[in-house]
């Protein structure tokens, strides 16, 4: 069974147009911003945040629950 983090990584990777989250990570590694996704279970809103973001603002949920791909993958 996939964890919430695994599911959010899959959704974010798919929304960004990639098949592999590592490929997406490599693509954005040197950028100043990184794709992130709201971690609330029923939300799939995505944003661009700093690579080390752990509490970015989700406009949909009105909560600080957006985490960057780098955090979700454990790169940072």
C-alpha positions in Angstrom: 0.0 0.0 0.0 1.4 3.4 -1.0 1.9 6.0 1.7 0.5 9.5 1.4 4.0 10.8 0.6 4.4 8.2 -2.2 1.0 9.1 -3.6 1.8 12.8 -3.5 5.1 12.2 -5.3 3.3 10.2 -8.0 0.6 12.9 -8.5 3.1 15.7 -8.6 5.4 13.8 -11.1 2.4 13.1 -13.3 1.1 16.7 -13.2 4.6 18.0 -14.2 4.6 15.6 -17.2 7.2 13.1 -16.0 7.1 9.3 -15.6 9.9 9.2 -13.0 10.2 11.5 -10.0 14.0 11.3 -10.1 14.0 12.6 -13.6 11.8 15.5 -12.5 14.1 16.1 -9.5 17.2 16.2 -11.8 15.5 18.6 -14.1 14.7 21.2 -11.4 17.7 20.5 -9.1 19.6 23.7 -9.9 16.6 25.9 -10.2 15.6 28.5 -7.6 12.2 27.0 -7.3 10.8 23.5 -7.3 7.4 21.9 -7.8 5.5 21.3 -4.6 2.2 19.8 -3.7 -0.3 20.2 -0.9 -0.1 17.4 1.6 -3.7 17.5 2.7 -5.2 14.1 1.8 -8.0 15.3 -0.5 -6.0 18.2 -2.2 -3.9 17.9 -5.3 -3.0 21.6 -5.7 0.6 22.2 -7.0 2.8 25.2 -6.7 6.4 26.4 -7.3 8.2 26.9 -4.1 11.8 27.0 -2.8 13.4 23.5 -2.9 13.5 23.4 1.0 9.9 24.4 1.5 8.0 22.4 4.1 5.1 24.7 4.9 4.2 26.5 1.7 0.7 28.1 1.4 -2.1 26.2 -0.3 -4.6 28.6 -1.8 -7.2 25.8 -2.1 -7.1 24.6 1.5 -6.0 27.9 3.1 -3.3 26.1 5.0 0.5 26.0 5.1 0.7 22.4 3.9 2.7 22.5 0.6 6.0 20.5 0.5 8.5 20.6 -2.3 9.4 17.6 -4.3 13.0 17.8 -2.9 11.6 17.4 0.6 9.2 14.6 -0.4 12.0 12.6 -2.0 14.4 13.2 0.9 17.0 15.1 -1.2 16.9 18.0 1.2 
